[in-house]
Amino acid sequence: MVSDTFGFNAHFPGRLNVSDVLNTVFNPLLTNKDVFLGELIYNAADAVMILDCDDDYDALDMEQEPPIRVSLDKQRRILTVEDAGVGMTKEELIQCLGTVARSGTQEFLKDREERGCKPVPLFGRFGVGFYSAFRVSYKVRVVTKSISDRQYIWESEEGGPFTVSPDADMFHGELFRGTKVICFLKEDSLDFLNETIVDELLASHSQRIRTSIVRVTKRRFVPWFH
């Protein structure tokens, strides 16, 4: 599998890596590490809402599976947030996840405004929430599939340079569309593999979004519908 390696860019001067974002934005203002889960859930909810608002996707069946899944893998120390939303192309992976403070959601809203469409209540306006995952993860891997492109993997360790490659092995499963954000948790963040802690956070965050969420266990779904 051939990977392309990139450095992070920025939409504001002097902040060209994730550690800068964590040190200047998240760490001083957000003392609770659990904010990362909310940020990932809100990003997933945006992806589902964007899909729902896009006329090109009207024919797609969005009822086949829960729009947002949160799964815990205690053996591998991994927390995954998966959505059945719009997904990303290779170019969108590079531009959106590789550019600090660039918001794909904000660009979507701006395009709708310019076309005279009615406003949509979305969360991701500033393009930095995704990077909060590095507060609890030594590595973040994003598996994504857009209807208009093949499945790709984006990966970065400790917020350093990131790679983008075709997902030839499909180790994390084949996606019809959507995105999986896979967090390889640090030693001091393993409490986010505790079902009770995660369920409490999901119950709180589910009140703010219109999309249904489930926590995936090995044999069953634990729903958080509202």
RODO-2510 file (C-alpha; in nm, 4 decimals, decimal comma):
residues 226
     n   res          X          Y          Z
     1     m     0,0000     0,0000     0,0000
     2     v     0,1482     0,3313    -0,1109
     3     s     0,1072     0,6210     0,1341
     4     d     0,1495     0,9914     0,0645
     5     t     0,2973     1,1871     0,3567
     6     f     0,2005     1,5480     0,4290
     7     g     0,2685     1,8180     0,6845
     8     f    -0,0147     2,0136     0,8399
     9     n    -0,1091     2,3521     0,7000
    10     a    -0,3116     2,6225     0,8728
    11     h    -0,5774     2,8798     0,7993
    12     f    -0,4250     3,1172     1,0524
    13     p    -0,0588     3,2251     1,0784
    14     g     0,1996     3,0597     1,2965
    15     r     0,0071     2,7411     1,3857
    16     l     0,1251     2,4641     1,1583
    17     n     0,0891     2,1568     1,3784
    18     v    -0,1614     1,9885     1,6045
    19     s     0,0430     2,0316     1,9222
    20     d     0,0135     2,4092     1,8792
    21     v    -0,3641     2,3785     1,8541
    22     l    -0,3808     2,1624     2,1666
    23     n    -0,1537     2,3922     2,3642
    24     t    -0,3157     2,7207     2,2640
    25     v    -0,6822     2,6255     2,2237
    26     f    -0,7872     2,3049     2,3978
    27     n    -0,5540     2,2628     2,6935
    28     p    -0,6021     2,6091     2,8516
    29     l    -0,9789     2,6320     2,7914
    30     l    -1,1015     2,2740     2,8154
    31     t    -0,9676     2,0999     3,1235
    32     n    -1,1759     1,7860     3,0760
    33     k    -1,0313     1,5414     2,8257
    34     d    -1,3756     1,3947     2,7597
    35     v    -1,4511     1,6934     2,5344
    36     f    -1,2907     1,4943     2,2509
    37     l    -1,5823     1,2501     2,2357
    38     g    -1,8342     1,5308     2,2015
    39     e    -1,6304     1,6932     1,9255
    40     l    -1,6113     1,3678     1,7284
    41     i    -1,9823     1,3020     1,7756
    42     y    -2,0752     1,6526     1,6605
    43     n    -1,8523     1,6140     1,3550
    44     a    -2,0240     1,2818     1,2792
    45     a    -2,3667     1,4418     1,3233
    46     d    -2,2661     1,7179     1,0783
    47     a    -2,1600     1,4560     0,8218
    48     v    -2,5002     1,2861     0,8489
    49     m    -2,6878     1,6183     0,8265
    50     i    -2,4863     1,7276     0,5223
    51     l    -2,5736     1,4003     0,3521
    52     d    -2,9390     1,4504     0,4411
    53     c    -2,9349     1,8052     0,2965
    54     d    -2,7624     1,7131    -0,0288
    55     d    -3,0027     1,6590    -0,3187
    56     d    -2,7531     1,4238    -0,4826
    57     y    -2,8084     1,1719    -0,2031
    58     d    -3,1894     1,1705    -0,1940
    59     a    -3,2082     0,8176    -0,3354
    60     l    -2,9811     0,6665    -0,0707
    61     d    -3,1347     0,4629     0,2094
    62     m    -3,0178     0,6116     0,5396
    63     e    -3,2281     0,3743     0,7532
    64     q    -3,0206     0,0614     0,7040
    65     e    -2,7904     0,1242     0,9999
    66     p    -2,7573     0,3677     1,2918
    67     p    -2,6100     0,6951     1,1639
    68     i    -2,3511     0,7180     1,4460
    69     r    -2,1789     0,4293     1,6254
    70     v    -1,9332     0,4436     1,9121
    71     s    -1,7410     0,1199     1,9674
    72     l    -1,4961     0,0166     2,2383
    73     d    -1,2174    -0,2361     2,1896
    74     k    -1,0612    -0,2973     2,5296
    75     q    -0,8104    -0,5534     2,4073
    76     r    -0,6604    -0,3199     2,1474
    77     r    -0,7313    -0,0049     2,3554
    78     i    -0,9238     0,1610     2,0754
    79     l    -1,2296     0,3849     2,0737
    80     t    -1,3992     0,4365     1,7379
    81     v    -1,6625     0,6883     1,6295
    82     e    -1,8287     0,5879     1,3028
    83     d    -2,0893     0,7737     1,1000
    84     a    -2,2927     0,6842     0,7936
    85     g    -2,2628     1,0374     0,6612
    86     v    -2,1228     1,1965     0,3507
    87     g    -1,7633     1,0705     0,3839
    88     m    -1,4539     1,2361     0,2360
    89     t    -1,2583     1,2101    -0,0863
    90     k    -0,8797     1,1937    -0,0837
    91     e    -0,8595     1,5649    -0,1617
    92     e    -1,1026     1,6474     0,1197
    93     l    -0,8966     1,4396     0,3633
    94     i    -0,5825     1,6325     0,2723
    95     q    -0,7478     1,9741     0,2697
    96     c    -0,9847     1,9432     0,5671
    97     l    -0,8006     1,7178     0,8139
    98     g    -0,4616     1,8405     0,6991
    99     t    -0,5420     2,2089     0,7378
   100     v    -0,5818     2,3329     1,0932
   101     a    -0,8813     2,5696     1,1305
   102     r    -1,0319     2,4805     0,7936
   103     s    -1,3931     2,3724     0,8397
   104     g    -1,5632     2,1629     0,5739
   105     t    -1,8913     2,2261     0,7549
   106     q    -1,8423     2,6012     0,7363
   107     e    -1,7672     2,5774     0,3642
   108     f    -2,0836     2,3708     0,3148
   109     l    -2,2909     2,6325     0,4995
   110     k    -2,1343     2,9163     0,3005
   111     d    -2,2159     2,7386    -0,0255
   112     r    -2,5780     2,6895     0,0848
   113     e    -2,6055     3,0560     0,1798
   114     e    -2,4688     3,1666    -0,1569
   115     r    -2,7266     2,9433    -0,3291
   116     g    -3,0071     3,0892    -0,1214
   117     c    -3,0780     2,7698     0,0723
   118     k    -3,2235     2,7765     0,4219
   119     p    -2,9800     2,7531     0,7183
   120     v    -2,8912     2,4130     0,8633
   121     p    -2,8049     2,3692     1,2351
   122     l    -2,4517     2,2266     1,2200
   123     f    -2,1710     2,2281     1,4767
   124     g    -1,8287     2,2364     1,3111
   125     r    -1,7646     2,6018     1,2341
   126     f    -1,3983     2,6449     1,3299
   127     g    -1,2111     2,3405     1,1965
   128     v    -1,0258     2,2511     1,5182
   129     g    -1,2559     2,0116     1,7098
   130     f    -1,1248     1,6986     1,5386
   131     y    -0,7751     1,7574     1,6744
   132     s    -0,8974     1,7229     2,0340
   133     a    -0,8761     1,3469     1,9690
   134     f    -0,4988     1,3804     2,0117
   135     r    -0,5526     1,4796     2,3756
   136     v    -0,6389     1,1161     2,4487
   137     s    -0,4777     0,9333     2,1548
   138     y    -0,1183     0,8637     2,0629
   139     k    -0,2410     0,7838     1,7120
   140     v    -0,5554     0,8740     1,5198
   141     r    -0,6622     0,6870     1,2087
   142     v    -0,9493     0,7971     0,9854
   143     v    -1,1086     0,5526     0,7431
   144     t    -1,3501     0,7189     0,5046
   145     k    -1,5468     0,6576     0,1866
   146     s    -1,7214     0,9144    -0,0280
   147     i    -1,9678     0,8101    -0,2939
   148     s    -1,7500     0,9933    -0,5461
   149     d    -1,4167     0,8303    -0,4509
   150     r    -1,2588     0,5087    -0,3234
   151     q    -1,1993     0,4275     0,0429
   152     y    -0,8981     0,6008     0,2019
   153     i    -0,7053     0,6012     0,5290
   154     w    -0,5729     0,9175     0,6956
   155     e    -0,3331     0,8644     0,9871
   156     s    -0,1184     1,0735     1,2203
   157     e     0,0804     0,9917     1,5339
   158     e     0,1023     1,2504     1,8117
   159     g    -0,0269     1,5125     1,5707
   160     g     0,2870     1,4875     1,3570
   161     p     0,2972     1,4557     0,9771
   162     f     0,0022     1,2616     0,8399
   163     t    -0,0302     1,0004     0,5686
   164     v    -0,3109     0,9360     0,3213
   165     s    -0,3364     0,6064     0,1369
   166     p    -0,5941     0,3926    -0,0458
   167     d    -0,7509     0,1397     0,1907
   168     a    -0,6444    -0,1691    -0,0005
   169     d    -0,6648    -0,4178     0,2889
   170     m    -1,0016    -0,3035     0,4310
   171     f    -0,8767    -0,4083     0,7760
   172     h    -1,1436    -0,1942     0,9446
   173     g    -1,4179    -0,3075     0,7094
   174     e    -1,5513    -0,1858     0,3774
   175     l    -1,7644     0,1277     0,3907
   176     f    -2,0469     0,2050     0,1516
   177     r    -2,0083     0,5668     0,2597
   178     g    -1,9169     0,7480     0,5815
   179     t    -1,6221     0,7815     0,8172
   180     k    -1,4571     0,5993     1,1062
   181     v    -1,2369     0,7962     1,3462
   182     i    -1,0212     0,5409     1,5284
   183     c    -0,8512     0,6603     1,8475
   184     f    -0,5569     0,4568     1,9786
   185     l    -0,5798     0,5620     2,3410
   186     k    -0,2914     0,6775     2,5583
   187     e    -0,2196     0,5031     2,8880
   188     d    -0,3735     0,7880     3,0871
   189     s    -0,6954     0,7816     2,8825
   190     l    -0,7986     0,4173     2,9113
   191     d    -1,0996     0,5144     3,1248
   192     f    -1,2702     0,5964     2,7949
   193     l    -1,2990     0,2208     2,7410
   194     n    -1,5315     0,2019     3,0426
   195     e    -1,8880     0,1461     2,9206
   196     t    -2,0448     0,3365     3,2105
   197     i    -1,8320     0,6463     3,1524
   198     v    -1,8911     0,6413     2,7774
   199     d    -2,2653     0,5824     2,8159
   200     e    -2,2942     0,8846     3,0461
   201     l    -2,1137     1,1004     2,7907
   202     l    -2,3301     0,9697     2,5060
   203     a    -2,6459     1,0386     2,7008
   204     s    -2,5321     1,3976     2,7478
   205     h    -2,4168     1,4603     2,3906
   206     s    -2,7186     1,2909     2,2318
   207     q    -2,9408     1,5669     2,3696
   208     r    -2,7711     1,8230     2,1443
   209     i    -2,8021     1,6456     1,8103
   210     r    -3,0822     1,5156     1,5923
   211     t    -2,8980     1,2023     1,4873
   212     s    -2,9296     0,8710     1,6703
   213     i    -2,6231     0,7192     1,8401
   214     v    -2,5470     0,3648     1,9471
   215     r    -2,2602     0,2195     2,1448
   216     v    -2,1486    -0,1030     1,9833
   217     t    -2,0555    -0,4025     2,1962
   218     k    -1,9504    -0,7426     2,0653
   219     r    -2,3030    -0,8809     2,0532
   220     r    -2,5464    -0,5916     2,0813
   221     f    -2,6228    -0,2233     2,0304
   222     v    -2,6891     0,0087     2,3221
   223     p    -2,9107     0,2818     2,1704
   224     w    -2,9154     0,6490     2,2638
   225     f    -3,2190     0,7672     2,0676
   226     h    -3,3984     1,0923     2,1464
***
